[in-house]
């Protein structure tokens, strides 16, 4: 088992994950396709700056509110906003220019304290997480302890585009413990400072009346009235073709409407797509 497959299995072991919907997926929002993946250090991060062969010039240095680190000989060197290779080249260049011949400099991040994402919803340990280099969706979900039993397996990543503007959301649904090729792509989505990850709860539909197995069923993908009735074992011998749907509308009000199963089968009316918290009642036939 690959590390990715093992990670996904750990994520989903407690969650009743639904299969992906059959509808054509929407295009990935622009902030997610153009995001830079290389980590840029910031105020609060702590760097290990090592000058090989010159221990007296090496330092563990926090990045100050000014954006700089304090280094021997060089004083304050502004590094905030740079990648680790860029910091390394800058320090090397400054030492080489005035002090050393062919200095060998290594820079690592000792503590990540400048950039964060927020994981909320149906995970075991919701909260703020520090970005540690290139942090992927899989990394953040594992750090949050994986999904809890109420999770649907769907994650929303909300991101504010660079330069401001309205937040955009990328909706990702994981298909199950065995990762599909699309799951592997989705789990590698890099996260950026300020991202909010929401693990959504599983939704349910209730089927009552003249069906073989009345009860509450997970709302998986694009479930329709006829497929919901099939999940409940189909109509009993006393079941009517007349079905009543009770739906919770915005504002908390319930609306009730009827559909005709026979009309759906004959193509005379559409097979209504079920929504979260719908109640479907199959009435009893009148003899």
VEXDO-843274 format. One record per residue (C-alpha): residue in three letters; x, y, z. Coordinates in steps of 0.1 Angstrom, whole numbers, plus 5000, padded with zeros to 4 digits. Layout:
VEXDO-843274
ALAXYZ...
***
This chain:
VEXDO-843274
UNK500050005000UNK501450344990UNK501750625016UNK498950814998UNK496650504999UNK497450455036UNK496750815044UNK493450805026UNK492450485044UNK493250645078UNK491150945068UNK488150745058UNK488150465083UNK485450635105UNK483450805078UNK480650665057UNK481850815024UNK479450864996UNK480450794960UNK481151094938UNK478151254921UNK477451164885UNK477051524874UNK479851674853UNK482351844878UNK482652224877UNK485952374865UNK488552444892UNK488352804904UNK491253024892UNK492853084926UNK493352704929UNK494852654894UNK497352944897UNK498452904933UNK502152904940UNK503152594959UNK506652684972UNK506652805008UNK507653165015UNK508853245049UNK507253515070UNK507253695103UNK507353445132UNK509053165114UNK512353055129UNK515252985106UNK518452775110UNK521152955091UNK524252745089UNK527552865074UNK529452545068UNK532952555084UNK532052875103UNK530052785134UNK530453135148UNK528553275118UNK525653025121UNK522453115139UNK518953005148UNK517153325141UNK513453425143UNK512053655116UNK511253975133UNK508254205126UNK510454405104UNK510754095081UNK514454045088UNK516753805107UNK519753915126UNK522953745115UNK526653785125UNK528654025103UNK525554105082UNK523254255108UNK519554245098UNK518854065065UNK515254105052UNK513953765042UNK510153775047UNK508353675015UNK511353475001UNK511553104995UNK514152905013UNK516452874982UNK516053254978UNK517053315014UNK520053085010UNK521253274979UNK520753614995UNK522853525026UNK525453355004UNK525753664982UNK526053905011UNK528753695028UNK530653644995UNK530554014986UNK532354145018UNK533453875041UNK534053515028UNK535453334997UNK532953084983UNK530753055015UNK528552745018UNK525252835034UNK522352615043UNK518952745054UNK516152545070UNK512952635087UNK513052525124UNK509652655133UNK506652735111UNK504753025128UNK503753265100UNK501053105079UNK497952905089UNK494952725075UNK491752645094UNK490152305094UNK486552295106UNK483552065104UNK483451695107UNK487051615117UNK488351475149UNK490551775158UNK489252095142UNK491252415145UNK494152625132UNK497152455116UNK500452605107UNK501552555071UNK504752345071UNK506452395037UNK504252265009UNK501152155029UNK498651945009UNK495051875016UNK495951525027UNK498451665053UNK495951895068UNK493251635071UNK495651385087UNK496751645112UNK493151705120UNK492751345130UNK490751245099UNK487051245094UNK484651165123UNK481650925118UNK479351215108UNK481551315078UNK480351285042UNK483851265027UNK483351595010UNK485751885017UNK485252255008UNK488452465004UNK487552835006UNK490253074994UNK490453454990UNK492253534956UNK495453724957UNK494754094957UNK491354044974UNK487953984959UNK485253744968UNK486253404983UNK486153114960UNK485452754970UNK486852424956UNK484552134964UNK486351794967UNK484651454973UNK486751154982UNK485350834968UNK486350584995UNK489350405012UNK490850294980UNK492050614962UNK491050664926UNK493350854903UNK491151164908UNK491451124946UNK495151114943UNK495151444924UNK492651604949UNK494651504980UNK497751674966UNK496052014963UNK498452264979UNK497152485006UNK497852855011UNK497753085041UNK494153175051UNK492552865034UNK489452735053UNK488852365050UNK485352245058UNK484551875062UNK480851865055UNK478451635074UNK476651345058UNK473151435047UNK470151205049UNK466751135033UNK463950965051UNK461750715032UNK458450615049UNK455150445042UNK454650145020UNK458250045014UNK460049725024UNK462649905047UNK461450235060UNK464150445075UNK466750715070UNK469350675042UNK472550865033UNK472151115006UNK474750994981UNK475451174949UNK472451274927UNK469851064944UNK466351074929UNK462950984943UNK462850644925UNK466350554935UNK465650654972UNK462650424971UNK464850144957UNK467250204985UNK464450135009UNK463749804992UNK461049924968UNK457349954973UNK455449684992UNK452449514974UNK450249774989UNK452350064977UNK450750334956UNK452350514927UNK451450834944UNK454450964965UNK454551274987UNK457751464993UNK458151695023UNK461051945019UNK462652195043UNK462852525026UNK464952835034UNK463652995066UNK462752665082UNK459352615064UNK458452285050UNK456852245015UNK454951935005UNK454451824969UNK453551504951UNK455051294923UNK453651004903UNK456050714900UNK454150574871UNK454450904853UNK458250904859UNK458550554845UNK456650654814UNK458750964809UNK455851194814UNK457351374844UNK460951414857UNK462451194884UNK462851454911UNK466351494926UNK466251444964UNK467651714987UNK469051685022UNK466451615049UNK463651535024UNK460951295037UNK459551065010UNK456250895019UNK454850614997UNK451150605002UNK448950295005UNK446850194975UNK443150224977UNK441449904966
***
